[in-house]
C-alpha cells in the first residue's frame, strides 16, 4: 500500500477513535456531539440531500478558484511589468486584504443576491491576495546571474518577464495556489452562511437550527472531503508541472 495513503488511513482511524472516546468519556448528549456512528448513519440516510448541496458548493468553489487565480496571476504580471502599477495598486491590495471577508460577505450578498455569483466573488476575493502576493514576490526575485544575462542581452521588459522572471516564479506561484486551495473552502462556507438557499453551508445552518447535529457534522465532513480532494489534485498537478518547470 502507498505509504502516504497508509498514513492517511491511520490518521483517520486515530481521529475517529479519539472522537468516539470523547463521546463515551464525556457522556455528552448526541444533539450536542454525535458519535462517528451517528454521523455515518446520517451520511448514508441523507446521501441524496448532501449530494445535491455538495454539487452547488463544489461548483462555487471551482469557479471562485478559477476566477481568483486568473485575476491574481494577471495582477502579479502587471505589477511586475509596470512600476506605475506597483505604485498605485499595491497599497490598494494591502488595504483590501486588511478588510475581513466577514465584513464584505453581507455587502456582496446584498449586491449580487443569494445565488452562486455572490459565493464565487467571496471565494475569489479570499484567494486573490495570496496568489497575487506569492506570484509577484517570485517574479521580482530573479537570481543575479539571470538578471545580469538579461542586462547583457538588452532584453526588453516584456521578454525579460516571460522568458526569465515567469519560469523562475512558477514555484512561488505553486506556493500561492497551495494557500488558495486551503482558503477557498473556508470562503465558500462563509458565503453560504451569510446568505444562500443552497450549498453545504446553508445545509449546516438549517440542520443546526433544527437540532440535527448529526446532519450538520455530515455536511461538514463532505466539505472536508471536497477540500482534501482539491488539495490532493493540486499537489499531484503541481509536482508534475509547476515545480518541475521552475527547476
Secondary structure by P-SEA (a helix, b strand, c coil): ccaaaaaaaaaaaaaaaaaaaaaaaacccccccccaaaaaaaaaaaaaaaaaaaaaaaaaaaaaaaaaaaaaaaaaaaaaaccccccccaaaaaaaaacccccaaaaaaaaccccaaaaaaaaaaaaaaaaaaaaaaaaacccaaaaaaaaaacccaaaaaaacccccaaaaaaaaaaaaaaaaaaaaaaaaaacccccaaaaaaaaaaacaaaaaaaaaaaaaaaaaaaaaaaaaaaaaccccccc
